[in-house]
Every structure is written in C-alpha cells, then in structure tokens.
Amino acid sequence: MLPPEPRLPLARPVIKRGMYFVVHAPRQTGKTTTLLALARNLTAEGRFAALYFSCEAAAIADDDYVAAQDLVLQSIRRRASVLPPELRPPDPWPTAVPGAQLDVALSAWARACPRPLVLFFDEIDSLRGKSLLGVLHQLRAGYTDRPEHFPASVGLCGMRDVRDYQAAAGGSPDFRMGTSSPFNIKVQSFRMGDFNEEDVRALYAQHTAATGQAFTEEAVARAWEYTGGQPWLVNALASEVIDLDRMDVPLTETITAEHIDLAKERLILARTTHLDSLLARLHEPRVRRVLGPFIAGEAFAADPTFDDDLTYVRDLGLIAQDRPARVANPIYREVIVRVLGAVT
C-alpha cells in the first residue's frame, strides 16, 4: 500500500485554517484509507481531535431526517471509541428538538472537547432528500460558531462534489441544489486522483521487496496501460497474478506482461465487485447518453465544466479527468462495449 496521506496533500492546510471542504472520487480509489490515516495522524499529533466516520448506515432513512441524524450520531459514537477518553463526545448526546440533533450534539461536543474538532463525514452522498439537506443546513448553521462551539473543520467525502445535484445522493437529477448549496461554506473541493506510473512501479516494488518476486518493466508498463492508474484495478491485476486461489504464479517466477494480459481478461470475465458496480451505472440514461458517442466512435464535444451529465460520468470515474473526453482506461473501455453492445 502506498502512503495514504500524501494522496490528499492540500487537506492539512485547509484543516489548519479551520475551513470546511469536500473530498470526492470514484469508489475504491482510496478515499476512506486516506481519511482514516489523516484523522489518526492529526489526533496523534496532539493539536486536534479528528474523527473519521461513515454516514452510510443512515441511507435507509431516506427523507426521514430525524432518523437520519440519529443514525449519523450513532455512527459518530461508535467510531469515537478510537479517541482518547477525554476527547470523546458527551454520553449521552444532549436532548434536542427533532431535526436539530446534529447541531446540538456537535455544539456540545465542541464545547466539552479540550481540542478543536475535525470531522470527516464519509459516504455523505448516501444520504437522500431531506436527510442530506438537513445535515448540510446544520453544518452551515454552526459554521460561524467554530471552533469553540462547533467543529473547527469538516470534510465531506463521497463519490461526487455535493455542490449541485440531489442525484449525487440517489435522487432525481431534475432536483438541483443550485450554486448556493447548503454547503456553500466549503473553501475547496478536492478530487482524489488515480496513481501515476511511478506510483504503480512503487507499489509493485513493495511486493518485490517483501517476497523477492520481480515484475518486468513490460509488466509494469502493461499494468499502467490497462488501468490508467485506477487504484483498485492496479491492485487487482497484481493480486490476480499472485493469489493462491487465482493464477498463483510461483514466487520464484518473474511476473511478465503476458501474466498481466491474462489477469486483465480474467478480471473482466469474473465480473469482480468493482466492475459489477460499474455495470449498474451503465444502464442509467444520463450515463448512456455520454458513453454512446464513444462506442459509436464519435467525438463528444461538450465541455465537462458545464455539461452536467458529462461531469457526473467523470465523477464516477468512467471517463478520464483530462481532455479530450474519453473512457478512463482500456479495461473500462472493454467492459463498457461488452455491456452496452450486448443488446445489439
């Protein structure tokens, strides 16, 4: 595993300034790993009380914003056991009128905590409708009371930037939050990027250092070519080659480009969890509208800055972050053609 915190280098300066921010990236790119490491390091250094937690359990609440806030607070309580006792939240949470539980609870915790609070809300876009809006509105309402009476810094993490669409939380794309979103207090949005070729080489070199099994230069280059640096794919290709229950290439054997070729095909045919989650997205009308021209061999002329569907597909990681617009990597390209071309 590559050191996680350097993958989000601009987060620390924002946290030290006491600002709120957004982190977004496709699934399985390392968001959770990075935020966990950042929270752990910030707390260990003694200046902040930093906590990572997930909002995913609150997704079942749908529009029941009271239940959603109770579930978020329960997630905070469970995760807070990793903090030193003096930094943990009040037990029980203070009583609040329905719909204001998060505001009252975080205010009480900030007042009682001897250090400024830093909170990372992961899977924020799993909340829906009024539940999502309720959380964002309360964070904005408490923002002016930081750091003595509200968390000093908050990071919201999800697949998309929460600035514009309820669709990011599973709702209708026609419901627009607007530019003045309930989280317009954010100072910056960070998108976690993919690995570069040197990252892929460094990651595979760790396996060589640990086991003595080498990758040829051609194997590393082929892995980079097939994955475009998508972190899960980079790991999955190598794991497919060395895993005892898969290709099981002996440690005494050098890993070659031919091994990577075979591993790529096996991943696609096995429809691994990561690729299966992509397949579900391919049937969304707004995704098909963007990917259709690619399959037809046509240029997609829209500007990602202003085309909402293209931005959505880019945030899902299906197309590359830079221009020209194109499918993110050859593995995705092959999966997309196989799935969307099946009917034809």
N, C-alpha and C positions, 0 to 999 in steps of 0.2 A: 504494500500500500504506500502510495506517495504521501509525504507530509501534508495533512489536510488544510491547515490554516493558511498557508501561502496561496491557496486557490481562491481566497477571498481577501486580498491584501488591503483593500480600501475600507473594510468594515471597522477596523480598530480606530482609525482617525475619526470616523463618524461617531462611534460609541464614546470616545473620549471627549468629544464636543457636546455630548448629551443630546444627540439627534435621533430621530426615528427614520427607518429606512426599510426597503423591500429587497429581498433576495428571491430571484426566480430562475428556474432552469427546468428542463425536462426531467422526467423521472429517471432515477438511477444514474445520476451524474455526480453524486457525492455531496448534495446539499446537507443532508442530515448528519453525515460523518463530520463535515466541516463545522457545522454549528455546534455539535456536541463538543468537539475539540476546543472551539473558541470559548464556549461557556466554561468548560473545565479550566482552561488556562487563565481566563480573566478572574475567576474566583480564587484560584490558587495563588495568583499574584498579590492578592490582598486589598486591591483597590475597590473592586466591585463585588456584588453578589449577583452572579449571572446564572441564568437557568434556561435550558432548552426544554420544550415540551411540545406535544403534538395536539392539534385540535381535531384529529381525525375521528375520535370517538363521538364528537358532537355532531357529526354529519347526519346521524339518524334523526336528529331533532327537526330537520327541515326548517319550517318557518316558526317553530316554537322557540322563540328567542330566550324565553326564561329557562327552559330545559337546556338549551344550548349553552348558556352561560354557566349553569350549574355543572355541566359536563366538562367545560373548559377548566373551571376552578378545581374540579376533581382531578383532572389531568395534572394541573399545576401542583396540587397537594401530593400526588403520588410521586412525581418527579423530584419534588423539593426534598425528598429524603436523602438525596445525594449531597445536599448542602450541610455545612456545619450547623449544629442546633441553633446557634444564636442568629443565623441568617434565615432560618425557615419562616414561613408565613404564620400568622396567628392561627391558633387551633382552639375552637372552630373559627370559621370565617365569620365576620360580623354580620348581623342581620341587616337586610336591605329590602327595599320595596322591589317587587318583581320587575325585572328588566334593568335594574341598576346594580345587580350583584357584582359584576366585574369591576365597575368603577369604585364601589365602596370597598371591596376586598383588596384591590391593588393599592388604593389610598391608605388603608390601614396597614398593609404590609410595608409600604414605603416609609411611613412614619415610624414604624417599630424597628425597621432594619437599620443596623449601625453603618451600613454601606449603601451607596446608590445602587438601585436595582437595574439590571439589564435583562430583558426577557425576549426570548426567541419563540415566536408563535409559528411552529411548523405546520404544514398542511392547512394553512389558513383558508385556502380555496376549496377545501372540502366542506366548509360551511355554506349554507344556502339561504337565499332570500333575506328575510328579516333577521335571521340569526347572524349572518355575515354583517349586515348593516348595523345591527345592534352593537356588535363587538367594535367595529370601526368607529362608530359615533362616540362610544365611551372612551376609546383611546384618544380620540381628538379632543373630547371634552376635558380630559385630565391632563393633556399635554402642557398647558400653561402652569400647572402646579408642580411640575417636576423641578428638581429631583427630591425635595424634602417631602412632598405629599403625593407623589406619583412616580412610576418608574422613570429613571433618568433617560434610558434609551430602550427602544423597542424595535425589533426586527421582525417583519412579517415574511414568511417563506412559503412559496408554493410553486406551482408549475408556471403561472403567469403573473405578470405585473397586475396588481389588483386595481390599477387606476381606472380601467374603463368598462369592463363588461361583467354583468351578472353571469354571463356564460362561463366565465372563469370558475364559477362556483357551481356549475351544472344547471344554471337557469337558462332562460330564453336569451338568445343573442340580441333580441329586439329591446331588452331592458338595459338601457345604458346608464351607468352611474354618472357619466359626464366628467368633464375635466376637473370640476371642483368636487372630486370624490370625497367620501367621508374620511379618507386617509390622506388628504391633501397637505398634511403636516410633514409628510416624508421629505427628507432632504435629498434623497437619491435612490435610484433603483439599480441594483447590481444583478447582472446576469452571469451566473457561473458558467465559464466556458468549458470546452472539451480539452482533452490533452493535446499537446503539440507532439511532434515526432520525437523530440528529446525526452518528453515525459514517458512516452511508450518505451523508449530504449531504457530509461532509468528504471521503470517498473519491472521490465523483463530481466534487467541486470540483477535485481534483488533476488529473483529466483535462481539465477546462475550463482550468485554469491552464497546462497543458502544450501544449494544442492550440488553445484558443480556442473549442472546441465546447461549447455550453452544454446543460444539462438544464433543462427547465421544472420549476417547483415540482411540477406534477402528475405529471411523470415520476418524480421522486424519491419522492414520496408513494406512487405506484403500486408502485415497486420495493420500498419498505419494506412495503407491504401484502402483496404476493405472497410475500415471502421471510421475513417476521418477523425479519429481520436475520441469517439464516443466512449466514455469511461467503462460502461458496463460491457460493451462489445469488446473492448481491448482486453479486459479481464476474462471474458467468456471464451474468447478464442484460445488463449493460452491454457485456461482451465480444461477446455475440451481436449486439448492435446495431452496433458499430463495426468488427468484424473484417472484413478484406478478403475472407475466404473464406466469410462468412456474410451478414448483412443488408447490410453495407458502406454504412451511412448516411454520406454525404459530410461531411467536417469543417465545411463551410460551412452545414450544415443543423442546426438545433436538434433535440435529442432530445426527443420528446414522450411522453405517456402511451400513445399509440397504438403507438409503437415498442416500448415495454415490454410491452404486451399481446401483440404479435406474437412478441417474443422469448421470452416465457413459454411460449407454445404450441409454439414451435419446440424449446425445450429439452425439453419433455415428450415430444414426438413423436420426437425424436432419441435418447431414452434415453441421455443422456450418462453418462459413467463414474460420476459421483456418484449419479445417480438409479438406475443399474443396481445399484450396491452396496446401495441401499435395497431394491430389489425382491427381492434374495436374502434379505434379512431378513424380508420379509413372509410367507414361507412357513414360518417357524419357528412351531411350535404355540403357544409362550408369547406370541409377538408377535400372532398371530391372535386369541388369547383376549382380549387387551387391546383390539385395534383393532375387533373385531367389533361391540361395542356402539356405537362411534362411527358405523360405517357404518349400523347399524340405527336410528340416531337416539335411542339410549338413553343415559341418564346413567351414567357409570362411577363407582360410589360408593366404591371402595376408596381408602384413604389411601396416597399414594405413599411415605410414610415407612415403612410396614410391609408393603405388598404388593410382593413380590419381582419378580413379572412386570412390574408397572407401573413399578417403579424401573428394571428392565432396559430397557424400551422408552423410558423417559425419557432414560436414559443414552445410548441410541443416537441421541437427537435427534429421534425420531419424534413425540414429544408435547412440549408446552410445559413449561417448568420450573415455572411458577406454576400456581395453581388458578384456575378449575376445570380438571380434566383435559381436554385437547383436543389435536387434531393440531397440530403445531408451526406450520404455515404453510399457506396456500392451495395452493401448488404441491405439497407433500407430500400434502395432502388429496385433490387431484385424482388424483395418481399412485396413491395407496392404493386409491381407489374403482375406478379403471380396472383395476388388477391383481387385487384381491381380488373384484371384481364380475364378472370375465371369465367365470368358470365359470357363474354364474347367468345 
